Amino acid sequence: MLRELRIENLLLIEKAELRLGTGLNAITGETGTGKTVLAHSLDLLMGGKAKTQIVRPGAAEAWVEGVFDLPEGLTEEPEFAELAERLPEGAEEVVLGRRVSASGRTSAFVAGRAATAADLKLLGGRLLAFFGQHEHRRLTISSAQLEILDGFAGPEHLGVRREYRSAHREVGRLEAELAELREREGSRERDLDLYRYELSEIEAVAPVPEEREEMAAQRERLRHAEGLREAAGAAHAGLAGTEEDGGATAALAQAEASLQGAAGLDSSLDGLGERIAALGVELGDVASELRDYAEGVEADPGALLAIEERLEAIDRLERKHGGSVKSVLAHAEHCREEIVRLEGAGERSAEAEAALTAAEGRRAELGGKLSAAREAAAVPLQERVAAELKQLSMAGATLQVVLDPHPDGYGASGRETVELRVAPNPGIEPAPLRDAASGGELSRVMLALSGLGQAASAETVVFDEIDAGIGGNTARVVGERLRALGRERQVICITHLPQVASLADAHFRLEKDMAAEQARAAVERLEGEEVVAEIRRMLGGTGSDKAATRHARELLKAA
């Protein structure tokens, strides 16, 4: 149920807030006061497109917000699982919002969080069913007529349809997978050869991420082996000296011996002697290591060539596979995975074929159940609508439900398409809705169907001037039918007929204020004599028209 509707800066409506009630809510007003804008605001909450220049001149944006009762069990339905995450535990209402900028861009909100127009269409379509002049076109669409028949067939049938749609999607997924497997079958051996070659190439080199720096340093040593040996030898000679010249080592030993004669006389000099002794030990170690280094350095052309070749092999792999050893190793893992996948492609094709056969069997089974249920529901639906039309002063009018095989064999909703055909008068061959009925007749057909299909699950039903093209006693009958529907769910009716408005449980009036610099419309709820005055206006009377006043009171009394 729609509890509150708030509108800001939507054409004539600068700001309006409607607190709607149960039963039949009538919305009236002079032509041009904004009733169509009010209907458009509800369409926006259902994910509809914003009309051009719908934002009030001078305003930066328009805003529409609706507060709805949350239907019991809605968040447990698979389609609305995400909604459950948006709402606090135990929530009893949900708020839908739509913002339209002056440039025409729109944004949607559900429970205060950003959403898409598709989210609003899904959720809004579950909370509210909209019947208006634009719905005349919608009723000619096969999918909408299918919804009516399926809704009439009952909740168990709708559950089977959900299972069918799931099976149909699975068939499509498996068909696509199998087509891809078959398409790749021709190139499988070529791809296998390529992946095997690239993997063997990488495995032959077996690069290690940390080895490049070490090999680069080793290559430099081998390239300059002679120079390194000469440098180490010369350094050793400088330290160790010759038989005639003991070098730095002998000089240091002599200095140490010179100080030993004065040992113990001055602590400062003793400290310097200890440091010289330590230097002598260190100098001996360095001289020994220089000798070993010089003797160990060898110019090995074979070793240098091996390192050069390995570094070149690693460089070549890096250039082919991403620029680093890490990316080369990642590509090797990818090759292994693809080899496993391609080697098992034949087995997976067989598995996919078996799964597709099973899914097609499941779809066929569910499709058969849907077809049987639709055929069983068609005649009762025809009888139900004929009875409703009789009450709406269309005695003798009939509705025919035509089921035709789906052109593709299986569609998203079953094996058949549905077309509703109507004969407004006896003796006339039923014809498609778009061809068979006038505006007023089609409005009554819509009313007869309003409790069926999607509208049967929505707690709020909106009629936008559905009573156009009718009058007199028929208008009263339509009003009675709207009020009866209001006993089952909330009904909002934008109407110009006093016979309908007089039956409302709550009456709202749009009134245009022309005194301001920019025209604006306001919405107010009417009570008591205000309702009488509005019914009198709808009858064409003025405040001094006693006959119109009396007629208005009679209409309200008869309600």
C-alpha positions in Angstrom: 0.0 0.0 0.0 1.2 3.5 -0.9 1.2 5.5 2.4 2.7 8.8 1.3 3.6 10.4 -2.0 5.9 13.5 -2.0 6.5 15.6 -5.1 8.8 18.6 -5.6 9.3 20.8 -8.7 7.4 18.6 -11.1 6.1 21.1 -13.7 3.1 22.8 -12.0 3.6 21.0 -8.7 6.1 23.0 -6.7 5.6 20.9 -3.6 2.9 18.4 -2.7 2.4 15.6 -0.1 -0.4 13.1 -0.3 -1.2 10.9 2.7 -3.3 8.2 1.0 -5.7 5.8 2.7 -7.1 2.4 2.2 -9.9 1.7 -0.2 -10.7 4.0 -3.2 -8.7 7.3 -3.3 -10.1 9.7 -5.9 -7.9 12.5 -7.3 -9.8 15.3 -9.2 -9.2 18.8 -10.5 -9.8 21.1 -13.4 -8.2 20.3 -16.7 -4.6 21.6 -16.7 -4.2 21.5 -12.9 -1.5 18.7 -13.0 -3.4 15.4 -12.7 -1.3 14.1 -15.6 1.9 15.2 -13.8 0.7 13.4 -10.7 0.3 10.2 -12.8 3.7 10.7 -14.2 5.2 10.9 -10.8 3.9 7.4 -10.0 5.3 6.2 -13.4 8.7 7.5 -12.4 8.6 5.5 -9.2 8.0 2.4 -11.3 11.1 3.1 -13.3 9.5 4.9 -16.2 11.3 7.4 -18.4 11.2 11.1 -17.4 9.3 13.2 -19.9 11.2 16.1 -21.5 11.0 19.4 -19.6 9.3 17.8 -16.7 11.3 19.8 -14.2 9.6 23.0 -13.0 11.1 26.1 -14.8 13.8 27.7 -12.6 14.3 24.6 -10.5 17.6 22.6 -10.6 15.8 19.2 -10.2 12.5 17.5 -9.4 12.0 14.8 -6.8 9.4 12.1 -6.3 9.3 9.8 -3.2 6.8 7.1 -2.3 6.5 5.3 1.1 5.1 1.8 0.6 4.1 -0.9 3.1 6.4 -3.8 2.6 4.4 -6.9 1.5 4.9 -9.8 3.8 7.5 -12.3 2.5 8.6 -10.0 -0.3 12.3 -10.0 0.7 12.3 -13.8 0.8 11.5 -14.0 -3.0 14.7 -14.6 -5.1 14.1 -11.5 -7.2 14.3 -9.3 -4.1 17.1 -10.9 -2.2 19.2 -7.7 -2.6 16.4 -5.6 -1.1 16.6 -7.6 2.1 20.2 -6.4 2.5 19.2 -2.8 2.2 16.5 -2.9 4.8 16.8 -3.1 8.6 15.6 -6.3 10.2 11.9 -6.2 10.9 11.3 -3.3 8.4 7.6 -2.7 7.6 8.0 -0.1 4.9 10.2 0.7 1.9 10.9 4.1 0.3 11.3 4.5 -3.4 12.7 7.7 -4.8 13.5 9.3 -8.2 15.4 12.5 -8.9 15.2 14.3 -12.3 17.7 17.0 -13.1 16.9 20.0 -15.3 19.2 18.5 -17.9 17.0 15.4 -18.0 19.3 13.0 -16.2 17.7 10.8 -13.6 18.8 8.9 -10.5 16.9 6.2 -8.6 16.9 5.3 -4.9 15.6 2.3 -2.9 15.6 2.5 0.9 17.8 5.6 0.8 20.5 3.9 -1.3 21.3 4.4 -5.0 19.6 2.1 -7.4 18.8 1.8 -11.1 15.6 2.4 -13.0 15.5 -1.4 -13.6 15.5 -1.9 -9.8 12.5 0.5 -9.5 10.7 -1.2 -12.4 11.1 -4.6 -10.7 10.2 -3.5 -7.2 7.7 -0.8 -8.2 5.9 -3.2 -10.5 5.5 -5.6 -7.5 4.2 -2.8 -5.2 2.0 -0.9 -7.6 0.0 -1.8 -10.8 -0.6 1.2 -13.1 -3.5 1.4 -15.6 -3.9 4.5 -17.6 -4.4 5.7 -21.2 -0.8 4.6 -22.0 -1.8 1.1 -20.8 -4.1 0.8 -23.9 -0.9 0.2 -25.8 0.6 -2.1 -23.2 -2.4 -4.4 -23.4 -1.6 -5.0 -27.0 1.8 -6.4 -26.1 1.9 -10.2 -26.0 4.0 -10.4 -22.9 1.6 -8.2 -20.9 -1.3 -10.5 -22.0 0.7 -13.5 -21.0 1.1 -12.0 -17.5 -2.6 -11.7 -17.2 -3.3 -15.3 -18.1 -0.4 -16.6 -15.9 -1.5 -14.4 -13.0 -5.1 -15.8 -13.3 -3.7 -19.4 -13.4 -2.5 -18.9 -9.8 0.6 -18.9 -7.6 1.4 -22.6 -8.2 1.5 -21.9 -11.9 3.8 -18.9 -11.4 6.1 -21.1 -9.4 6.3 -23.5 -12.3 7.0 -20.6 -14.6 9.9 -19.5 -12.4 11.4 -23.0 -12.6 10.8 -23.0 -16.4 12.7 -19.7 -16.8 15.6 -21.1 -14.8 15.7 -24.2 -17.0 15.4 -22.1 -20.1 18.4 -19.9 -19.0 20.4 -23.1 -18.3 19.6 -24.4 -21.8 20.9 -21.2 -23.3 24.0 -21.3 -21.2 24.8 -24.9 -22.1 24.1 -24.2 -25.8 26.6 -21.3 -25.7 29.2 -23.4 -23.9 28.9 -26.3 -26.3 29.1 -24.0 -29.3 32.3 -22.6 -27.9 33.8 -26.0 -27.3 32.9 -27.1 -30.8 34.3 -23.9 -32.3 37.5 -24.5 -30.5 37.7 -28.1 -31.5 39.2 -27.4 -34.9 42.0 -25.3 -33.4 42.5 -27.6 -30.4 45.6 -29.5 -31.7 47.2 -26.3 -33.0 46.7 -24.6 -29.6 48.0 -27.7 -27.8 51.1 -27.7 -29.9 51.7 -24.1 -29.2 51.2 -24.4 -25.5 53.3 -27.5 -25.2 56.2 -25.8 -27.2 56.1 -22.6 -25.1 56.0 -24.6 -21.9 58.9 -26.9 -22.9 60.9 -23.8 -23.9 60.4 -22.3 -20.5 61.0 -25.5 -18.6 64.2 -26.0 -20.6 65.6 -22.7 -19.3 63.9 -23.0 -15.9 64.6 -19.4 -14.9 64.8 -18.5 -11.2 63.7 -14.9 -10.2 66.9 -14.2 -8.1 69.6 -15.7 -10.4 70.0 -12.8 -12.9 71.9 -10.5 -10.6 74.3 -13.3 -9.5 75.0 -14.4 -13.0 75.6 -10.8 -14.2 78.2 -10.4 -11.5 79.8 -13.7 -12.4 79.9 -12.7 -16.0 81.8 -9.5 -15.2 84.4 -11.5 -13.2 85.0 -13.9 -16.1 85.2 -11.1 -18.6 87.9 -9.3 -16.6 89.7 -12.3 -15.0 93.2 -11.3 -16.1 92.9 -7.8 -14.9 91.5 -9.0 -11.6 94.3 -11.5 -11.1 97.0 -8.8 -11.8 95.4 -6.3 -9.5 95.2 -8.9 -6.6 98.8 -10.0 -7.3 100.1 -6.5 -7.2 98.3 -5.7 -4.0 99.6 -8.9 -2.4 103.2 -8.0 -3.5 102.8 -4.5 -2.0 101.8 -6.0 1.4 104.0 -9.1 1.5 107.0 -7.6 -0.4 110.1 -9.5 -1.7 113.1 -11.2 0.0 115.0 -7.9 -0.2 112.0 -5.7 0.7 109.5 -7.1 3.2 106.9 -4.7 2.1 104.2 -3.3 4.3 104.0 -6.4 6.5 107.7 -6.2 7.4 107.5 -2.5 8.0 104.6 -3.0 10.3 106.4 -5.8 12.2 109.5 -3.5 12.6 107.3 -0.7 14.0 105.7 -3.2 16.5 109.2 -4.4 17.6 110.4 -0.8 18.1 107.6 -0.1 20.6 108.0 -3.3 22.5 111.2 -1.9 24.1 109.2 0.9 25.7 106.2 -1.3 26.8 104.8 -0.5 30.2 106.3 3.0 30.4 103.4 5.0 29.0 99.8 3.7 28.7 99.2 5.9 25.7 102.1 4.5 23.8 101.1 1.0 24.8 97.7 1.6 23.2 99.3 2.6 20.0 101.4 -0.6 20.1 98.4 -2.7 20.5 96.8 -1.1 17.5 99.9 -1.7 15.4 99.8 -5.4 16.5 96.2 -5.6 15.5 97.0 -4.0 12.1 99.7 -6.6 11.6 97.3 -9.5 12.1 94.7 -7.9 9.8 97.4 -7.1 7.2 98.5 -10.7 7.2 95.0 -11.9 6.7 94.4 -9.5 3.8 97.7 -10.5 2.2 96.8 -14.2 2.5 93.3 -13.6 0.9 94.8 -11.6 -1.9 97.2 -14.4 -2.7 94.4 -17.0 -2.7 92.2 -14.7 -4.9 95.0 -14.2 -7.4 95.7 -17.9 -7.6 92.0 -18.7 -7.9 91.0 -16.4 -10.7 91.1 -18.2 -14.0 90.0 -17.0 -17.5 87.4 -19.7 -18.4 86.0 -19.0 -21.9 83.6 -22.0 -21.6 82.1 -20.8 -18.3 81.7 -17.3 -19.7 80.0 -18.6 -22.8 77.6 -20.7 -20.8 76.6 -17.7 -18.6 76.2 -15.5 -21.7 73.9 -18.1 -23.3 71.7 -18.5 -20.2 71.3 -14.8 -19.8 70.3 -14.5 -23.4 67.8 -17.3 -23.1 66.2 -15.6 -20.1 66.1 -12.3 -21.9 64.4 -14.0 -24.9 61.7 -15.5 -22.6 61.1 -12.2 -20.9 60.7 -10.4 -24.2 58.1 -13.0 -25.3 56.2 -13.3 -22.0 55.8 -10.1 -20.2 59.2 -8.6 -19.4 60.2 -10.4 -16.2 61.0 -13.8 -14.9 57.8 -13.6 -12.8 55.6 -13.1 -15.8 57.5 -15.9 -17.7 56.7 -18.3 -14.8 53.1 -17.1 -14.8 52.8 -17.9 -18.5 54.2 -21.3 -17.9 51.4 -22.0 -15.4 48.9 -20.7 -17.9 50.2 -23.1 -20.5 49.9 -26.0 -18.1 46.2 -25.1 -17.3 45.4 -24.7 -21.0 47.0 -28.0 -21.9 44.9 -29.7 -19.2 41.8 -27.9 -20.4 42.3 -28.7 -24.1 43.3 -32.3 -23.5 40.0 -32.7 -21.6 38.0 -30.7 -24.2 36.5 -33.9 -25.7 35.4 -35.1 -22.4 33.9 -31.8 -21.5 32.0 -31.6 -24.8 30.4 -35.0 -24.0 29.6 -33.7 -20.5 28.1 -30.5 -21.9 26.0 -32.5 -24.4 24.7 -34.7 -21.7 23.9 -31.7 -19.5 22.2 -29.9 -22.4 20.1 -33.0 -23.1 19.0 -33.1 -19.4 18.3 -29.4 -19.3 16.2 -29.6 -22.5 14.3 -32.5 -21.0 13.6 -30.5 -17.9 12.5 -27.4 -19.9 10.2 -29.6 -22.0 8.7 -31.1 -18.9 8.1 -27.7 -17.3 7.0 -26.2 -20.6 4.4 -28.9 -20.9 3.0 -28.1 -17.4 2.8 -24.4 -18.3 1.0 -25.1 -21.5 -1.5 -27.4 -19.8 -2.2 -24.9 -17.1 -2.7 -22.1 -19.5 -5.1 -24.1 -21.6 -7.0 -25.0 -18.4 -7.1 -21.3 -17.3 -8.1 -19.8 -20.6 -11.8 -20.7 -20.5 -12.3 -19.7 -16.9 -10.6 -16.4 -17.6 -12.9 -15.8 -20.6 -15.9 -16.5 -18.4 -14.6 -14.3 -15.6 -13.9 -11.3 -17.8 -17.3 -11.7 -19.6 -19.0 -11.6 -16.2 -17.0 -8.5 -15.2 -17.8 -6.8 -18.5 -21.5 -7.5 -18.0 -21.4 -5.7 -14.7 -19.6 -2.8 -16.5 -22.5 -2.3 -18.9 -20.9 -4.4 -21.7 -23.4 -7.3 -21.7 -22.7 -9.7 -24.5 -19.0 -8.6 -24.8 -16.6 -11.6 -24.8 -12.9 -12.1 -24.4 -11.1 -14.9 -26.2 -7.7 -16.2 -25.1 -5.7 -17.4 -28.1 -2.6 -19.6 -27.5 -0.2 -19.9 -30.5 3.1 -21.9 -30.6 6.1 -19.8 -29.9 7.9 -18.9 -33.1 11.2 -20.2 -31.7 9.7 -23.4 -30.2 10.6 -22.3 -26.7 10.6 -18.7 -25.4 11.6 -17.2 -22.1 8.2 -17.9 -20.6 7.1 -21.1 -22.3 6.1 -22.8 -25.5 3.4 -20.4 -26.6 2.4 -16.8 -27.0 -0.8 -15.4 -25.8 -3.2 -12.9 -27.5 -6.3 -11.6 -25.9 -9.1 -10.9 -28.4 -12.3 -9.0 -27.5 -15.7 -8.7 -29.1 -17.4 -5.7 -27.6 -20.8 -6.7 -28.9 -22.6 -10.0 -29.7 -22.3 -11.3 -33.2 -18.9 -9.6 -33.8 -15.8 -11.8 -34.4 -13.3 -11.3 -31.6 -10.4 -9.2 -32.7 -7.1 -8.1 -31.0 -7.5 -5.5 -28.3 -5.8 -2.8 -30.3 -8.4 -3.2 -33.1 -11.6 -4.2 -31.4 -12.5 -1.7 -28.8 -13.0 2.0 -28.5 -11.3 4.0 -25.7 -14.2 3.7 -23.3 -14.7 0.0 -24.1 -11.0 -0.7 -23.7 -11.0 1.2 -20.4 -13.7 -1.2 -19.1 -11.8 -4.2 -20.4 -8.8 -2.9 -18.5 -10.9 -2.6 -15.3 -12.2 -6.1 -15.8 -8.6 -7.3 -16.0 -7.3 -5.1 -13.2 -7.4 -7.8 -10.5 -5.6 -10.3 -12.7 -2.0 -10.8 -13.7 0.5 -8.5 -12.2 -2.2 -6.3 -10.6 -3.4 -9.3 -8.6 -0.1 -9.3 -6.7 0.2 -5.5 -6.2 -1.4 -4.0 -3.1 -2.0 -0.7 -4.9 -3.7 -0.2 -8.2 -3.6 3.1 -10.0 -6.1 4.2 -12.7 -5.3 7.3 -14.7 -8.5 8.6 -16.2 -9.5 5.0 -17.1 -13.1 6.3 -17.1 -12.5 8.5 -20.2 -15.1 8.0 -22.9 -17.9 6.9 -20.6 -20.7 8.6 -18.6 -24.1 8.3 -17.2 -25.1 5.0 -15.6 -22.0 3.2 -17.0 -19.8 5.7 -15.1 -21.6 4.8 -11.9 -21.1 1.1 -12.6 -17.4 1.7 -13.2 -17.2 3.6 -9.9 -18.9 0.7 -8.1 -16.4 -1.7 -9.6 -13.5 0.5 -8.5 -14.9 0.8 -5.0 -15.4 -3.0 -4.9 -11.7 -3.4 -6.0 -10.8 -1.0 -3.2 -12.1 -3.5 -0.6 -9.4 -5.9 -1.8 -6.5 -3.5 -2.2 -5.7 0.2 -2.3 -7.1 1.9 -5.4 -5.9 5.4 -6.6 -8.1 6.8 -9.4 -7.4 10.0 -11.3 -10.9 10.8 -12.6 -13.0 13.5 -14.1 -16.4 11.8 -13.4 -18.5 12.8 -10.4 -20.1 9.4 -10.4 -16.7 7.8 -9.6 -15.4 10.5 -7.3 -18.6 10.4 -5.1 -17.8 6.7 -4.3 -14.3 7.5 -3.0 -13.2 6.7 0.6 -10.7 9.6 0.3 -10.9 12.5 -2.0 -7.9 14.7 -3.1 -8.2 17.8 -5.3 -5.5 19.5 -7.4 -6.0 23.2 -7.7 -4.0 25.6 -9.9 -3.0 29.0 -8.4 -2.7 31.6 -11.2 -2.1 34.6 -8.8 1.6 33.9 -8.5 4.2 35.0 -11.1 4.6 31.4 -12.1 1.5 29.1 -12.0 1.5 26.3 -9.5 -0.7 23.5 -8.4 -1.5 22.4 -4.9 -3.0 19.1 -3.7 -5.3 19.0 -0.7 -7.5 16.4 0.9 -11.2 17.3 0.9 -13.6 16.7 3.8 -17.3 17.3 4.3 -18.7 20.3 2.4 -15.4 20.5 0.4 -16.3 17.2 -1.2 -19.8 18.4 -2.0 -18.4 21.6 -3.6 -15.9 19.5 -5.7 -18.6 17.1 -6.9 -20.8 20.1 -7.8 -18.0 21.5 -9.9 -17.5 18.2 -11.6 -21.2 18.3 -12.4 -20.7 21.7 -14.1 -22.4 23.7 -11.3 -21.3 26.8 -9.4 -21.7 27.7 -5.8 -25.1 29.3 -6.4 -26.4 26.3 -8.4 -28.8 24.7 -6.0 -29.7 21.9 -8.4 -26.1 20.9 -8.9 -25.5 21.1 -5.1 -28.6 18.8 -4.5 -27.4 16.4 -7.2 -23.9 16.3 -5.6 -25.4 15.5 -2.2 -27.6 12.8 -3.7 -24.6 11.2 -5.4 -22.7 11.2 -2.1 -25.7 9.9 -0.2 -26.2 7.1 -2.7 -22.6 6.0 -2.2 
